[in-house]
Amino acid sequence: MYFDILPDIKSFIKKISGEIEIKSSIKKYVCVFIFLLVLQGRKWTYSQIGLGVLKHRRHKSNVCRFFRSSALDTMSILRVSQDMLLSEADMDVSEKKGVRIWVLDIDSTYRSSQSRRGENLIIRHKKGKKKKKKRGRQNRKRMKRSVHIWVKGLLITDRGGRIPLASKPYYTKEYCKKKHLKFRTQPEIAGNMIREARVPDDVVVVVIGDSFFEGSPVHKAIAERGFYWILPSDENRNLSRVKNSDGKTPKKVVTFGKELQDSAFEIVTFGENYEPFKEYSRSPYKRRRKQKRTYYVCKRKLSVSKLGEVYIVFSKKVKLDKETGETTYTFKTLMTNLSWLTAKEIVALYELRWEIELFFKELKSCLGWDEYRFQKFSNAEHFTNLILITFIFLELFRLKKLKQSKGKELQTIKDARTPKLIELIKKETIKSEFNFIKKRLNSKHGRKTLDRLLNEALST
């Protein structure tokens, strides 16, 4: 339990309420929710939210009504907070010379549970090999799990800033019929997300993702926005002017790359003296230097079916087995319309795709995004938006600390990800709690208020 909400969170919500109209009761709940999500993370319940802040105590039934309230518009709050973070991240552009590249990382993730009572659930079997029968035990059936699918986007700036886009849920066909919604596939949802992305006019945006999103809905959206892209080639993607040995069937892009001679590839090593785009990643540079990665890369301009002339980077990553000492290769085919970047720069830029996986991990492990238990899917959408608003608050808190820090502390804040930012918030909360007590002890009315709050805390 805490006496009051952190002043930084109050000022954050106050700025948002200056842009859009928010009821005072909704403002209090959003403040409490962000405050407790940061401090308690995965371990939260309706009762903990209602009783977590002594100055704003509510019954758990009121917290349930908060999610069902028609006045709750988390999407509008999220959009305003995104604009706030975008304006802060784009300030002081005079220091940056040349072309400014921002990366838009698109991917989907699952939120799984064993419950089947909620809306918009997809039932899927748990992957893995069947276990052998053991003596004295019955062979259990393979467990089925229910999942919600979310398409998410993360905008990575050239200074290491991270701006989350509004999450788009995948609606099943049954849920669309029930709610009278238009059914869209995941690539179509990703295409709409790219169309709605807000970016500065003077920034070059590069969209990256995995091969699942390498399709016409995503390519159309990228073309409409005038963005650049780096996407792995689908295994069935064909070249339009190159045929197989039979002279009839078109050759696949992956097959063409695997048939190239070793002399066509150049060796590129990241992590020693060469680390491009290191400003985009938050991990400390010393740690990245130890992670040596070796690639064999080759860039070609080829005509691909349904895409026309594109640049293709064939890359082979070297993997060394420490036990046997054998060297193996993993083959990757990257397609792009970036003509002015070299093959090694394209591979280095595509390595940033892993940032969205870390983003998912932080949302689930640090902020408890995968812990929601709602039967109505609309409540899950509100909860997801509140999680992203909390993430944006942490990013704004980091930018504020950057302006106040110097020396070694400045580098620590630059590299800080969500766990470190939460640690800093907890330190600020301890100071705020002591200031709250100190201020109340200075007056007779304040001592009565403090005594009342402490008695309420002891009675629960």
C-alpha positions in Angstrom: 0.0 0.0 0.0 1.1 3.6 -0.7 -0.1 6.9 0.6 -0.4 8.8 -2.7 0.3 8.6 -6.4 3.7 9.7 -7.7 3.6 13.4 -8.8 5.2 12.6 -12.2 2.1 10.4 -13.0 -0.3 13.1 -12.0 1.4 15.7 -14.2 1.5 13.1 -17.1 -2.3 12.6 -16.9 -2.8 16.3 -16.4 -1.1 17.1 -19.7 -3.3 14.5 -21.5 -6.4 15.9 -20.0 -5.4 19.3 -21.4 -5.7 17.8 -24.9 -8.9 15.8 -24.4 -11.8 15.8 -22.0 -11.5 13.2 -19.3 -13.8 12.8 -16.3 -12.2 13.3 -12.9 -13.1 9.8 -11.7 -11.6 8.3 -14.9 -8.4 10.3 -14.3 -8.0 9.0 -10.8 -8.4 5.4 -11.9 -5.9 5.8 -14.8 -3.4 7.4 -12.4 -3.8 4.6 -9.8 -3.7 1.9 -12.5 -0.4 3.2 -14.1 1.1 3.7 -10.6 0.4 0.2 -9.4 1.3 -1.4 -12.8 4.8 0.1 -12.5 5.3 -0.9 -8.9 3.6 -4.2 -8.7 3.9 -5.5 -12.3 2.6 -9.0 -12.7 1.0 -9.4 -9.2 -2.2 -7.4 -9.3 -5.9 -7.9 -8.6 -9.0 -5.7 -8.5 -8.7 -5.6 -4.7 -5.1 -4.5 -4.9 -5.9 -1.7 -7.4 -8.8 -0.5 -5.3 -6.9 -0.6 -2.0 -3.3 0.0 -3.3 -3.3 3.8 -2.8 -4.7 4.9 0.6 -5.7 8.4 -0.6 -7.8 7.0 -3.4 -9.3 3.8 -1.9 -12.1 2.1 -3.9 -14.0 -1.2 -3.6 -13.0 -3.8 -6.1 -16.5 -3.7 -7.7 -15.8 0.0 -8.6 -12.7 -1.1 -10.3 -14.7 -3.6 -12.4 -17.2 -0.8 -13.3 -14.2 1.3 -14.4 -13.4 -1.1 -17.2 -17.0 -1.3 -18.3 -17.6 2.5 -18.2 -18.8 4.1 -21.4 -16.8 7.2 -20.5 -13.5 5.2 -20.6 -11.8 6.0 -23.9 -8.3 4.5 -23.5 -7.6 4.8 -27.2 -7.8 8.6 -27.2 -5.6 8.7 -24.1 -3.1 6.4 -25.8 -3.0 8.6 -29.0 -2.4 11.8 -27.0 0.4 10.1 -25.0 1.9 8.8 -28.3 2.0 12.4 -29.6 3.6 13.6 -26.4 6.3 11.0 -26.7 6.8 11.6 -30.4 7.3 15.3 -29.9 9.8 14.8 -27.1 11.7 12.1 -29.1 11.9 14.4 -32.1 13.3 17.5 -30.2 16.8 18.8 -30.7 17.2 17.6 -34.3 20.0 20.1 -34.9 22.6 17.7 -33.5 21.8 15.0 -36.1 23.4 15.4 -39.6 22.5 13.6 -42.8 19.5 11.2 -43.3 17.6 10.3 -40.1 16.4 6.7 -40.2 13.6 5.4 -37.9 12.7 1.7 -37.8 9.0 0.5 -37.7 9.1 -3.1 -36.3 5.9 -5.1 -36.9 5.1 -8.5 -35.3 2.3 -10.5 -33.7 2.2 -12.1 -30.3 0.0 -14.5 -28.3 -1.6 -14.0 -24.9 -2.4 -17.6 -23.8 -4.4 -19.1 -20.9 -6.3 -22.4 -20.1 -9.7 -20.6 -19.9 -12.3 -21.1 -22.6 -14.9 -18.8 -21.2 -13.7 -15.5 -22.7 -14.6 -13.9 -26.0 -12.5 -13.9 -29.2 -10.5 -17.0 -28.1 -8.6 -19.3 -30.4 -8.1 -22.9 -29.2 -4.8 -24.4 -30.1 -2.8 -27.4 -29.1 0.4 -27.0 -27.1 3.4 -27.6 -29.2 6.0 -30.2 -28.3 6.8 -33.9 -28.4 4.6 -36.4 -26.7 6.2 -37.7 -23.5 6.8 -41.4 -23.0 4.6 -43.3 -20.6 6.0 -43.6 -17.1 5.4 -46.5 -14.7 2.7 -45.9 -12.2 1.3 -42.9 -14.0 -1.4 -42.5 -16.7 -0.4 -40.9 -20.0 -2.0 -37.5 -19.8 -3.6 -35.9 -22.9 -2.0 -33.0 -24.6 -3.1 -29.7 -23.1 -5.2 -27.3 -25.2 -4.7 -23.6 -24.7 -6.8 -20.6 -25.5 -5.1 -17.5 -27.0 -5.7 -14.0 -28.0 -3.6 -12.8 -31.0 -2.4 -9.2 -31.1 -0.5 -7.4 -33.8 1.9 -4.8 -32.4 4.2 -2.2 -33.8 7.3 -0.5 -32.3 8.8 2.7 -33.7 12.5 2.9 -32.9 14.1 6.3 -33.3 17.7 7.2 -34.2 18.4 8.1 -30.5 17.2 4.8 -29.0 13.7 6.0 -28.3 10.8 3.5 -28.4 7.3 4.6 -29.4 4.7 1.8 -29.2 1.9 1.9 -31.8 -1.7 1.1 -30.8 -2.1 -2.6 -30.6 -4.5 -4.2 -33.1 -6.3 -7.4 -32.0 -7.0 -10.2 -34.4 -10.8 -10.9 -34.4 -12.0 -14.4 -35.1 -14.7 -14.8 -37.7 -17.2 -15.8 -35.0 -16.5 -12.7 -33.0 -16.8 -10.5 -36.1 -20.2 -11.9 -36.8 -21.3 -11.4 -33.2 -20.1 -7.8 -33.1 -20.8 -6.9 -36.8 -17.1 -6.2 -37.5 -15.2 -6.7 -40.7 -12.9 -9.7 -40.7 -9.2 -9.0 -41.4 -6.2 -11.2 -41.5 -3.0 -10.4 -39.6 -1.1 -9.0 -42.6 -4.2 -6.7 -43.3 -4.1 -5.5 -39.7 -0.4 -4.8 -40.0 -1.1 -2.8 -43.2 -3.6 -0.6 -41.4 -1.2 -0.1 -38.6 1.4 1.1 -41.1 -1.1 3.5 -42.6 -2.0 5.0 -39.2 1.6 5.3 -37.9 2.5 9.0 -37.1 6.1 10.0 -37.9 7.9 13.3 -38.5 8.1 14.5 -42.1 11.9 14.7 -42.2 12.4 11.1 -41.2 13.1 8.0 -43.4 11.0 5.1 -42.1 12.1 1.5 -42.7 9.5 -1.2 -42.0 10.9 -4.6 -40.8 9.2 -7.8 -39.9 9.3 -11.5 -40.4 8.3 -13.5 -43.5 4.7 -13.9 -42.2 4.1 -10.2 -43.1 5.8 -10.4 -46.5 2.6 -10.1 -48.5 0.5 -7.7 -50.6 -1.4 -6.0 -47.8 1.8 -4.9 -46.1 3.5 -3.9 -49.4 0.5 -1.8 -50.5 0.5 0.1 -47.2 4.2 0.7 -47.4 3.9 2.0 -50.9 1.0 4.4 -49.9 3.1 5.9 -47.1 6.3 6.1 -49.2 8.3 4.0 -46.6 11.2 1.7 -47.2 11.2 -1.9 -46.1 13.3 -4.9 -45.3 11.4 -8.2 -45.2 12.5 -11.9 -45.5 11.5 -13.6 -48.7 8.7 -16.1 -48.5 9.8 -19.6 -49.4 7.4 -19.7 -52.3 8.4 -16.3 -53.8 9.6 -16.7 -57.4 12.0 -14.7 -59.7 10.2 -13.4 -62.8 13.1 -13.7 -65.3 15.1 -16.7 -64.1 14.0 -20.2 -64.9 15.0 -23.6 -63.4 17.1 -26.1 -65.4 14.0 -27.4 -67.2 13.5 -23.9 -68.7 9.8 -23.8 -67.8 9.2 -23.3 -64.1 10.4 -20.0 -62.5 13.3 -20.3 -60.0 12.5 -19.5 -56.3 14.4 -16.6 -54.7 15.7 -18.8 -51.9 16.9 -21.5 -54.3 18.8 -18.8 -56.4 20.7 -17.7 -53.3 21.6 -21.2 -52.1 23.1 -21.9 -55.6 25.5 -18.9 -55.5 29.2 -19.7 -55.2 31.1 -18.9 -52.0 33.2 -16.3 -53.9 30.0 -14.2 -54.4 29.8 -13.6 -50.6 31.8 -11.1 -48.5 32.5 -11.6 -44.8 31.1 -9.1 -42.3 31.8 -9.3 -38.6 29.7 -7.3 -36.1 30.6 -6.7 -32.4 34.3 -6.0 -32.5 35.3 -2.7 -34.3 32.2 -2.5 -36.5 28.7 -2.0 -34.9 26.4 0.1 -37.1 23.1 1.5 -35.8 24.3 1.0 -32.2 22.4 4.1 -31.1 19.1 2.3 -31.9 19.6 -0.5 -29.3 19.5 0.1 -25.6 21.9 -2.6 -24.6 25.3 -1.3 -23.4 28.0 -1.0 -26.1 30.5 -3.0 -24.1 28.1 -6.0 -24.0 27.5 -5.8 -27.7 31.2 -5.8 -28.5 31.5 -9.1 -26.8 28.7 -10.6 -28.9 30.7 -11.4 -32.1 28.5 -12.2 -35.1 29.9 -13.2 -38.4 27.9 -13.2 -41.7 28.6 -14.0 -45.3 26.5 -11.5 -47.3 25.8 -10.9 -51.0 23.6 -8.1 -52.5 21.9 -8.5 -55.9 19.3 -6.5 -57.9 16.7 -9.0 -59.3 13.2 -9.0 -60.7 10.8 -10.7 -58.3 7.3 -11.8 -59.2 4.6 -9.3 -58.2 7.2 -6.9 -56.7 9.3 -5.9 -59.7 13.0 -4.8 -59.4 14.1 -5.2 -55.7 17.4 -5.6 -53.9 18.0 -9.0 -52.4 20.6 -9.7 -49.7 21.5 -13.3 -49.2 23.2 -13.9 -45.8 24.7 -16.9 -44.1 25.2 -16.6 -40.4 28.1 -18.7 -38.9 27.3 -20.8 -35.8 30.1 -22.6 -34.0 29.2 -25.7 -31.8 31.3 -25.4 -28.7 31.1 -29.1 -27.9 31.9 -30.6 -31.3 33.7 -27.6 -32.8 31.7 -27.9 -36.1 30.7 -24.8 -38.0 27.1 -24.6 -39.3 25.3 -21.9 -41.3 21.8 -20.4 -41.2 20.6 -19.0 -44.5 18.4 -15.9 -44.7 17.1 -14.0 -47.8 16.2 -10.4 -47.2 14.4 -8.3 -49.8 14.4 -4.5 -49.7 14.0 -1.3 -51.7 16.9 0.4 -50.0 19.3 1.0 -52.9 21.6 3.4 -51.0 22.6 1.0 -48.2 25.3 -1.7 -48.5 24.6 -5.4 -47.8 26.2 -5.3 -44.3 24.2 -2.2 -43.4 21.0 -3.9 -44.4 21.8 -6.9 -42.3 22.7 -4.7 -39.4 19.4 -2.8 -39.7 17.4 -6.0 -39.9 19.0 -7.2 -36.6 16.9 -4.6 -34.9 13.8 -6.8 -35.5 14.7 -8.5 -32.2 13.9 -5.3 -30.4 10.2 -6.0 -30.7 10.7 -9.4 -29.1 12.3 -7.7 -26.1 9.4 -5.2 -26.2 6.9 -8.2 -25.8 9.0 -9.6 -23.0 9.0 -6.3 -21.1 5.2 -5.9 -21.5 4.6 -9.4 -20.2 7.3 -9.8 -17.5 7.6 -6.3 -16.1 4.1 -4.8 -16.6 2.0 -8.0 -16.4 0.3 -7.6 -19.8 -0.3 -11.4 -20.1 -2.0 -11.6 -16.6 -5.4 -10.2 -17.5 -8.5 -12.3 -16.8 -11.5 -10.9 -18.6 -14.5 -12.6 -20.2 -15.4 -9.6 -22.3 -12.8 -8.8 -24.9 -13.5 -5.1 -24.8 -12.1 -5.0 -21.2 -8.9 -6.7 -22.5 -8.6 -4.0 -25.2 -8.8 -1.3 -22.5 -6.3 -3.1 -20.4 -3.8 -3.4 -23.3 -4.1 0.3 -24.0 -3.5 1.1 -20.3 -0.3 -1.1 -20.5 0.9 0.8 -23.5 0.1 4.2 -21.8 2.2 3.0 -18.8 5.1 2.0 -21.2 4.9 5.5 -22.8 5.0 7.1 -19.3 8.2 5.2 -18.5 9.8 6.4 -21.8 8.9 10.0 -21.0 10.3 9.5 -17.5 13.6 8.3 -19.2 13.7 11.4 -21.4 13.2 13.6 -18.4 16.0 11.9 -16.5 18.3 12.3 -19.5 18.0 16.1 -19.3 18.8 16.0 -15.6 21.7 13.5 -15.7 25.5 13.9 -16.3 28.6 11.7 -16.6 28.2 8.0 -15.9 24.6 8.4 -14.8 23.8 9.8 -18.2 25.0 6.7 -20.0 23.1 4.5 -17.5 19.8 6.3 -18.3 20.5 6.1 -22.1 20.8 2.3 -21.9 17.9 1.9 -19.4 15.1 -0.4 -20.5 11.8 -1.1 -18.7 13.2 -3.0 -15.6 15.8 -0.3 -14.9 13.2 2.5 -15.4 10.9 0.7 -12.9 13.7 0.6 -10.4 14.2 4.3 -10.8 10.5 4.9 -10.4 10.5 2.9 -7.1 13.3 5.1 -5.8 11.3 8.2 -6.7 8.2 6.7 -5.0 10.1 6.1 -1.7 11.2 9.8 -1.7 7.6 10.9 -2.5 6.2 8.7 0.4 8.6 10.3 2.9 7.8 13.8 1.7 4.0 13.0 2.1 4.6 11.9 5.7 6.9 14.9 6.5 4.3 17.4 5.1 1.4 15.9 7.1 3.4 15.9 10.3 3.8 19.7 10.1 0.2 20.5 10.9 -2.6 19.3 13.2 -5.0 18.6 10.3 -2.2 16.7 8.5 -1.5 14.5 11.5 -5.2 13.6 11.7 -5.2 12.7 8.0 -2.2 10.6 8.4 -3.6 8.8 11.5 -6.9 8.1 9.5 -5.0 6.7 6.5 -2.9 4.5 8.8 -5.9 3.1 10.6 -7.6 2.3 7.3 -4.5 0.5 6.2 -4.4 -1.6 9.4 -8.1 -2.4 9.2 -7.8 -4.1 5.7 
